[in-house]
Amino acid sequence: MYTAIVTGATGFIGKAFIEYLLEKDYQVYGISRNTENLKKLYQSNLICIEADFSAYETLNQKIDHADIFYHFAWEGVYGDKAKDPKIQLKNTEATCEALLQAVKIGCNKFVFAGTIAELEILEYLDRKKVVPRKNCIYAAAKLNTEIMCKILAKSYGIAFNTGLLANTIGPGDTSHRSTNTILSKFLKGEVPQLVKGEGLNDWLYIKDAVRLLEAIGQEGKNMKTYYIGHTELWPLKKIITRAKDIVAPELDLKFGTMPDQFLTNYSYLSTYELYEDTGCKAEYDFDKSVQETAE
């Protein structure tokens, strides 16, 4: 039986990922500050450990062995906390400690959940053509954490991958991210303020996200950073229009009512690399994914 450790176990992605791993007959250690929300998933293959960041240094005393460590836990992914340097730096410190614990526990690989927002920082460093927004403190912390963990992983001899997650949608997401805000407006019969939407974007369904994450853990090549999303991307305007036609076809959308603060430059990654290395790609029907999310 394959054994995985999953932090951020009660978050939207972490919880869905644990459920998927249990269906695949994994032994799972779910780590969260409060494991109450995991009660519906309780079974013999799931061991819940309550631990905040300050308790990470004792994880090796509670877990004898695991094959792989997936790290989703992160405080402040949107709102004011995402702009707070102190909070974001604590995330970096906790992630580095999680990697060290993975080494002590004997894991073969550590998988870090990054964000597509890191591309904005890369473009700034590369071209100096954009001025990072205050929201980029979160993205900069993610990129900094990825680099530091790669250095540590190389030093300690543990395999390492990062997954840059696209905008992930699905039942159970209660966040205030733009995808949720837009769909919530549609459900209320309201027209949201929208950017022009000419740049490429991606809405990934949670059932695809968990499959791609497992593929990284099982088949991902050491030290690679993979894009967790679709191989083919659409303009944001097409995505939102398609979602509107499914949820609220009667609405008349007006694009360009708010300014584009940044257009993601996908040239800094390959949307095909994960498929080329693992044979796994996103394939869930877009219309069905929006319907199930809206329900």
C-alpha positions as CSV (number, residue, x, y, z in Angstrom):
1,M,0.0,0.0,0.0
2,Y,1.3,3.4,-1.0
3,T,1.4,6.0,1.9
4,A,1.0,9.7,1.5
5,I,1.1,12.7,3.8
6,V,-1.2,15.6,2.9
7,T,-1.1,18.9,4.7
8,G,-3.9,21.4,4.3
9,A,-6.1,18.4,4.6
10,T,-9.3,20.3,5.2
11,G,-8.8,22.9,2.5
12,F,-10.7,22.7,-0.8
13,I,-7.9,21.0,-2.8
14,G,-6.4,19.1,0.1
15,K,-9.6,17.4,1.2
16,A,-10.6,16.5,-2.4
17,F,-7.1,15.1,-2.9
18,I,-7.3,12.9,0.2
19,E,-10.7,11.6,-0.9
20,Y,-9.2,10.7,-4.3
21,L,-6.2,9.0,-2.7
22,L,-8.4,6.9,-0.4
23,E,-10.4,5.7,-3.4
24,K,-7.1,4.7,-4.9
25,D,-6.3,2.6,-1.8
26,Y,-3.6,4.8,-0.4
27,Q,-2.8,5.0,3.3
28,V,-3.1,8.7,4.1
29,Y,-2.0,11.0,6.9
30,G,-4.1,14.1,6.8
31,I,-2.6,17.1,8.6
32,S,-4.6,20.1,9.5
33,R,-5.1,22.6,12.3
34,N,-8.6,21.2,12.8
35,T,-9.5,17.8,11.5
36,E,-13.2,18.1,12.3
37,N,-14.0,18.6,8.6
38,L,-12.5,15.2,7.7
39,K,-15.0,13.2,9.8
40,K,-17.0,12.2,6.7
41,L,-13.9,10.7,5.2
42,Y,-12.9,8.7,8.2
43,Q,-11.9,5.1,7.4
44,S,-9.1,2.8,8.4
45,N,-6.7,4.1,5.6
46,L,-7.0,7.7,6.9
47,I,-5.1,8.9,10.0
48,C,-5.8,12.5,11.0
49,I,-3.2,14.6,12.8
50,E,-4.0,18.0,14.2
51,A,-1.0,20.3,13.8
52,D,-0.5,23.9,13.0
53,F,2.8,25.2,11.6
54,S,4.4,25.4,15.0
55,A,3.9,21.6,15.5
56,Y,5.4,20.6,12.2
57,E,8.8,19.9,13.8
58,T,7.2,16.9,15.7
59,L,5.6,15.2,12.7
60,N,8.4,12.6,12.4
61,Q,7.4,11.6,16.0
62,K,3.8,10.9,14.9
63,I,4.5,9.3,11.5
64,D,6.7,6.2,11.2
65,H,7.0,6.1,7.4
66,A,5.5,7.5,4.2
67,D,6.3,7.4,0.6
68,I,5.4,10.9,-0.5
69,F,4.6,14.2,1.1
70,Y,2.1,16.6,-0.5
71,H,2.2,20.1,0.9
72,F,-1.0,22.2,0.4
73,A,-1.1,24.1,3.7
74,W,-0.7,27.8,3.2
75,E,-2.2,30.7,5.2
76,G,-3.4,33.7,3.2
77,V,-4.1,32.9,-0.4
78,Y,-6.4,35.9,-1.0
79,G,-7.5,39.0,0.8
80,D,-5.4,41.0,3.2
81,K,-3.4,38.0,4.5
82,A,-2.1,37.5,0.9
83,K,-0.5,40.9,1.1
84,D,1.0,40.5,4.5
85,P,4.8,39.8,4.3
86,K,5.0,38.4,7.9
87,I,2.3,35.9,7.3
88,Q,3.7,34.9,3.9
89,L,7.2,34.4,5.3
90,K,5.8,32.1,8.0
91,N,4.4,30.0,5.2
92,T,7.9,29.7,3.7
93,E,9.4,28.7,7.0
94,A,6.7,26.1,7.6
95,T,7.1,24.6,4.1
96,C,10.9,24.2,4.6
97,E,10.2,22.5,7.9
98,A,7.7,20.2,6.2
99,L,10.3,19.2,3.7
100,L,12.8,18.5,6.5
101,Q,10.2,16.3,8.2
102,A,9.6,14.5,5.0
103,V,13.3,13.6,4.9
104,K,13.2,12.4,8.6
105,I,10.1,10.3,7.9
106,G,11.8,8.7,4.9
107,C,9.6,10.0,2.1
108,N,10.9,9.5,-1.4
109,K,9.4,12.7,-2.8
110,F,8.0,16.1,-1.7
111,V,5.4,17.8,-3.8
112,F,4.8,21.5,-3.2
113,A,1.6,23.2,-4.3
114,G,2.6,26.4,-6.1
115,T,0.5,28.9,-8.0
116,I,0.2,30.1,-11.5
117,A,0.6,33.6,-10.0
118,E,4.3,32.9,-9.7
119,L,4.6,33.7,-13.5
120,E,4.0,37.3,-12.8
121,I,7.0,37.4,-10.5
122,L,9.1,35.6,-13.2
123,E,8.1,38.1,-15.8
124,Y,9.1,41.0,-13.6
125,L,12.5,39.4,-12.9
126,D,13.0,38.6,-16.5
127,R,11.7,41.7,-18.4
128,K,11.1,44.4,-15.8
129,K,8.1,45.3,-17.8
130,V,5.6,44.9,-15.1
131,V,5.4,46.4,-11.6
132,P,4.4,43.8,-9.1
133,R,1.0,44.4,-7.4
134,K,0.7,44.1,-3.6
135,N,-1.1,40.9,-4.2
136,C,2.2,39.6,-5.6
137,I,3.6,39.2,-2.0
138,Y,1.7,35.9,-1.9
139,A,3.1,34.8,-5.3
140,A,6.6,36.0,-4.5
141,A,6.5,33.9,-1.3
142,K,5.4,30.8,-3.2
143,L,8.2,31.3,-5.7
144,N,10.8,31.9,-2.9
145,T,9.5,28.8,-1.1
146,E,9.8,26.7,-4.2
147,I,13.5,27.8,-4.8
148,M,14.5,27.3,-1.1
149,C,12.8,23.8,-1.0
150,K,14.6,22.8,-4.2
151,I,17.9,23.7,-2.7
152,L,17.1,21.7,0.5
153,A,15.7,18.8,-1.4
154,K,18.9,18.6,-3.5
155,S,21.0,18.8,-0.3
156,Y,19.1,16.1,1.5
157,G,18.6,13.8,-1.5
158,I,14.8,13.8,-1.6
159,A,13.0,14.0,-5.0
160,F,11.0,17.3,-5.4
161,N,8.3,18.7,-7.7
162,T,6.2,21.8,-7.7
163,G,2.7,21.9,-9.2
164,L,1.6,25.3,-10.4
165,L,-2.2,25.2,-10.0
166,A,-4.5,26.8,-12.4
167,N,-7.8,28.4,-11.2
168,T,-9.4,25.3,-9.7
169,I,-13.2,25.1,-9.5
170,G,-15.5,22.5,-8.0
171,P,-18.0,21.7,-5.2
172,G,-16.7,22.5,-1.8
173,D,-14.8,25.7,-2.7
174,T,-16.0,28.5,-0.4
175,S,-13.2,30.9,-1.2
176,H,-13.5,34.5,-2.5
177,R,-11.4,33.8,-5.5
178,S,-12.5,35.4,-8.8
179,T,-13.9,32.1,-10.2
180,N,-16.2,31.8,-7.2
181,T,-17.2,35.4,-7.3
182,I,-18.1,35.3,-11.0
183,L,-20.1,32.1,-10.7
184,S,-21.9,33.4,-7.5
185,K,-22.9,36.5,-9.4
186,F,-24.3,34.4,-12.3
187,L,-26.3,32.3,-9.9
188,K,-27.9,35.5,-8.4
189,G,-28.7,36.8,-11.9
190,E,-26.1,39.5,-11.5
191,V,-23.6,40.8,-14.1
192,P,-20.1,40.9,-12.6
193,Q,-17.6,43.6,-13.4
194,L,-15.2,42.1,-15.9
195,V,-11.8,42.8,-17.6
196,K,-11.5,42.6,-21.4
197,G,-10.6,39.0,-21.1
198,E,-8.4,38.9,-24.1
199,G,-5.5,37.0,-22.4
200,L,-5.3,33.3,-22.0
201,N,-6.6,31.7,-18.8
202,D,-7.7,28.4,-17.4
203,W,-10.4,27.0,-15.2
204,L,-9.5,23.5,-14.0
205,Y,-12.1,21.1,-12.4
206,I,-11.1,19.6,-9.1
207,K,-11.5,16.1,-10.3
208,D,-8.8,16.8,-12.9
209,A,-6.6,18.6,-10.4
210,V,-6.4,15.7,-8.0
211,R,-5.5,13.3,-10.9
212,L,-2.8,15.5,-12.1
213,L,-1.4,16.0,-8.6
214,E,-1.2,12.2,-8.1
215,A,0.5,11.9,-11.5
216,I,3.2,14.3,-10.4
217,G,3.8,12.3,-7.3
218,Q,4.0,9.0,-9.1
219,E,5.7,9.9,-12.4
220,G,7.0,13.5,-12.2
221,K,10.6,13.9,-13.0
222,N,12.8,15.2,-10.2
223,M,13.1,18.9,-9.7
224,K,10.6,19.8,-12.4
225,T,7.9,22.4,-12.0
226,Y,4.7,21.3,-13.7
227,Y,1.6,23.3,-14.8
228,I,-1.5,21.7,-13.3
229,G,-4.1,22.7,-15.9
230,H,-5.3,22.1,-19.4
231,T,-2.9,21.5,-22.2
232,E,-5.0,23.8,-24.4
233,L,-5.8,27.3,-23.0
234,W,-8.7,29.6,-23.8
235,P,-9.0,33.4,-23.7
236,L,-10.6,34.4,-20.4
237,K,-13.5,36.0,-22.3
238,K,-14.4,32.6,-23.8
239,I,-14.2,30.8,-20.5
240,I,-16.5,33.3,-18.7
241,T,-19.0,33.5,-21.6
242,R,-19.2,29.7,-21.8
243,A,-19.8,29.6,-18.0
244,K,-22.4,32.2,-18.3
245,D,-24.2,30.4,-21.0
246,I,-24.4,27.3,-18.7
247,V,-25.4,29.0,-15.5
248,A,-27.3,32.2,-16.5
249,P,-27.8,32.4,-20.3
250,E,-30.2,35.3,-20.0
251,L,-27.4,37.7,-18.8
252,D,-25.8,40.2,-21.1
253,L,-22.1,40.4,-20.2
254,K,-20.0,43.6,-20.5
255,F,-16.3,43.0,-20.8
256,G,-13.8,45.7,-20.1
257,T,-15.7,47.4,-17.2
258,M,-12.6,47.0,-15.0
259,P,-8.9,47.3,-16.0
260,D,-6.6,44.3,-16.5
261,Q,-4.0,44.5,-13.8
262,F,-1.9,41.7,-15.3
263,L,-2.1,39.2,-18.2
264,T,-0.5,35.9,-17.3
265,N,2.4,35.1,-19.6
266,Y,2.2,31.3,-20.1
267,S,5.4,31.3,-22.2
268,Y,7.3,30.7,-18.9
269,L,6.0,27.1,-18.8
270,S,4.8,24.2,-20.9
271,T,1.2,23.2,-20.6
272,Y,2.1,19.9,-22.2
273,E,5.1,18.8,-20.1
274,L,3.1,17.0,-17.4
275,Y,1.3,15.0,-20.1
276,E,4.6,14.2,-21.8
277,D,6.2,13.0,-18.6
278,T,3.3,11.2,-17.0
279,G,0.7,10.4,-19.7
280,C,-1.9,12.2,-17.6
281,K,-3.9,15.3,-18.7
282,A,-7.0,17.2,-17.8
283,E,-10.0,15.8,-19.7
284,Y,-13.2,16.6,-17.7
285,D,-15.9,18.2,-19.8
286,F,-15.9,22.0,-19.2
287,D,-19.7,22.4,-19.3
288,K,-20.2,19.6,-16.8
289,S,-17.5,21.0,-14.5
290,V,-19.3,24.3,-14.4
291,Q,-22.7,22.7,-13.8
292,E,-21.4,20.6,-10.9
293,T,-19.6,23.6,-9.4
294,A,-22.7,25.8,-9.7
295,E,-24.9,23.1,-8.1
